[in-house]
Each structure stands twice: as C-alpha cells, then as structure tokens.
Amino acid sequence: MDKEKVIEKFSRHTLLKLTEEGRLRSVKNLLPNCMNVVDSEIKNLLINGYEGISLPAIVRRSEIPLEDDQIGVGFTSPYLKSNARVKGASVINANDILLSYTPFDIVEVGYVKRDLLVFNVFEEIYRFAKEYSIKLGVWGSIALEILTTLNYCHVYSDLDILIEENTHELLNVFYNKVIDLENRFAIRIDTEVLLGNGYGISLKELFSEGSTVLGKSINDLAIISKSTINN
C-alpha cells in the first residue's frame, strides 16, 4: 500500500482495531517523547486493554518521518491518573489493521446512552445535523466510549464533533447551533470541519476574525485562506 493510499484511507481521528502483531509493534515503536506512561502501564494501554476490552489506536499526525506503509497512532486510557489520561503515541503498519472506524462511522454504531450531558447534547446536535443534511461524526472521548463501551466520558466532558465541508450558509447555521448549545448547557463543543482537500479546520476559527484558518492533516499543518473554502 503506497503512502497516498494510506493517508487517504486512514485520516485523523479514525479509530483502528489492531491485530495482535500490530499491538506488539505499537509497543516496540512507542515514542518516548510522546507518552506519559510508565512500563507497568504499557501492556494495559497497548495490549491488554481494560476490563477485557482492547483499546483502539487513534490515527494522528506523526512527529517522526514515516515509511510508505506506516501510520502514526495514539492510545488513551478511559481512566484519569493525577487528573490526566494515560496516553501514548506510536507507529504501526497498514497491515496491522483489522477494522477502521471514521468519526462518521462511529455515529452509526449502536451504544448504551449514559445519563451525561455530553450524550444529551450529542443527540440534539445529531438531530439538528440530520434535519439539515449535514454529515456528522464524533471523535475524542465520546467516540472512544461508543466504540469500546468503556467509561471515557464524565460529567465535565467536552463534545468533539466533525462535519463535512458544506456551503458557507449551512456552516454558519451549524455554527450558530453550536454556540446556542454551548450557552444553554455550559458545555464546550469542539467542532472540526473536514475540507475536501483532507485538512480539518476549526468551525469557530472559520467564523472568527481574520482571513486564514489553521488546517490539520495526517501529514502536516497548513495555513488556509478562508476565501478557498466554500462560500
């Protein structure tokens, strides 16, 4: 699999279920400067998982150069230690992947709703997006909880969502809905817009002052002119 195909198929925020060999490779390739784990926690984070459930790898931009078939990934535990999640970053090969779930796939995965604000707000914004035919995805803690059933979310959890690039008018409608929900429920909603060129940008930054936004991809960061985004 060449690099362009790897990048196209496994974009940022995609969750990956790995083979046993892939998990062992993630331990071998663990990046010392991109982790806050100690040796006793590595097996749980990367191999054993928690409560008998293996954690998915999260596709991320790598801080080191990659071979054509390699993918930068991160792992994060569902539990806090000293008020922070246990995290690690590593590198795997494309053939280490059993299944992949984009943020848009996660929305379609059935889940048991917990009585938390983040789930209530997610369901309201899901209905709103559906009404306006806006393609919605989720990432971050809520995506990890939906896929694993582990309790990643808590009473103070933010909501991390992804929407596809759309007309400026519809993006503005969605932006106003996000602001309304944040004000009504005192919750932070981190909304990323996936552009057609593969970069993700902040919806709030798009509607802030200035003529450019920061774009993030699996490869790099880029300054993008707002004039090139659908108007």
N, C-alpha and C positions, 0 to 999 in steps of 0.2 A: 504493500500500500504506500503510495507516494505521499509526500508531506502535504500537498494541497488537498488530497482526498481526506487525509486525517483531520486537517483543520476544518474542512467543510462539514464533515460528519459529526465531529465532537467539539462543539462550540462551548464557550464559557457557561458555567452553571449546570452543564449536563451532569447527571449522576450516573455512575458506572458500577455495575456489578462485575467483580473480577473473578478470574479463575484462581485456583489455589496457587498456581505458579505466579500469577500476577501479584498476589498478595505478598508472596515471598520476595518477589522482585521489588515491590514497593518498600519493603524493609531494607533491602540491600541498597536501594537508591535514595534512602531518606536523606534530605538535605539538612545538614547540621545548623545552618543559619536561618532556616525557615521552619522551625519547630519549637514547641515548648513542652516536649515530652522527655521523660527520663526512661532509662532502659526497662524498668519494671512495667511501664505503661504501653510500650511499643506493641507488644503482642495483642493487647486488648484493642488498641486503636486500629491496627492494620491487619491483624489476623483473626483473633478470636471474636472480636466484637463485644457486645454487651447483651446480657440476658439471652445468650444463644443466637443473637442476630448480628451478622457481619455488617459492618458499615460500608456504605458506598463510597467510592472515590469521587471527588468533585473536580471536574475539568477546570483548570486555571492556567493563567499565563505563567510560564516557567521563568525563573530568574537565571537559569543556565541555558547554554545552547543545547538544542535537541537534535538527535538523528532524525531521519525522514519518517521513521515509523514510531517515534516516541511521542508521548503526551505528558504534559505537566499536570499533576493532580494534587489535591489536598484532602486531608481527612480531619474530621472534627467530631469530638465525642458529644453525646447528649447531656453530659453532666458537667457542672461547674466545679472547678478546683481553684480555691483562692479567688473566687468571683470571676474566673475566666474559664473558657472551654479549653480542654486539652486538644491541641491541634498539631498537625504535622504536614509537611509538603514533600512530595517525592516525584518520581518519574516512572512511567510504565510503558509497555509496548502495546501497539494497537491490537495484537493478537492475544493480549491478556484479558480482553473484554468479553464477557458473556452477554450482557444486556446493557443498553443505554436508554436513559430517560431524559429528554429535554424538559425544560420548565413547562412547555406546553403539554407534554405527555403527562406530567405529574398531576396536572389539573384534572385529568380524566381517570386517575387512579382512585378507586373507592377507598374511603377511610372512615374511621370511627371518630366523630367530632367530639372534642373535649370542650367543657364549658369555660372557654377562654376568650378574651376579647379579640385576639388575633384571628381566631376562626370565624367569629361573628362578622368582623369587618371583611374578611376574605370572601365570605359568602355573599355579602351585599355587593361588593365590587365585582364579583363574578357575574351576578345577575345583571348588573349595570353594563358590563362589557358585552355580555351576550345580547342585550337589548340593542346595542349599537353596532353589533357585528364586529367587535374589536377582539382580536385573538389575544387571550390572556394566558400567562404562565406564572408559576411561582418558583422561587428559589430560596436559599437560606434555610432557616430553622423550620419553617412550616413545610417546605418541600422534603426535608430530611425526615420529619415526623410522619408525613403522609406515606412516604415510601417504606420506612423501616418500622413504623408503629411505636418507636421509642419516644419518650417524652422530651423532645428537643425544645418545645415551646413552654413558656411560663407566663405569668401574669403581666410581665413587663415587655414581652416580645414585640419587636417591630414586625411589620409585614413587608416582605420583599417580593415584588412582582415584576413581571416582564410583559411588555406588549410589543406587537409588531409595528413597524413604521406604517403610518397612515396619513391621511390628509391633515394639513395643519389645523383645519377646523375641528376634526374629530379628536386630534391630540389635545387641542385646547379644551374641548368638552370633557375629556377624560381627566385632564389636569385639574380642572375646576372641581370635579367629583372627588379627586384625591384630597385636595385642600379642604373640602367640606367634611369629609370623613375624619381627617386629622383633627380638625377643630371640634367636631362633635364628640369624638371619642377619646381625644387626647392620646392618640397613637401615631407613631412615625411610620409612614408608608414610603419605602424606598422603591421608586418606580424607574425602571430602565426601559428604554425604547431600543429595540433591535432594528438597526437600519439594514437596508438591502445589501450594503457592502460588507456586512458582517460585524460592524462595530456596534457596541452598546453605548448609549448616552443616557444621562440623567434627564428625566422629563422636567424636573424642576429647573435644571440648568438651561434647558431649551427655552423656557418661558421666563428666564431671568434677563437682566440687562446684559448687554454685550453681544458681539457678533459671531462668537465662536463657542463651541462646546468641546469637552474632552471626550474622545471616543476610546473605548477599550475593546480589544480583541484578544484572541488566544495568542496572537503574535506580538502585539505591541500596543502602545498608546499613541494617539494622534489628535491633533487639533483640527476640528472640522468646522467649516464655515456653516452657519445656520442657513445661509442662502442656498446651500446644496441639498437641504432637507426639504421634503415635500411641503409645498406652500399652496 
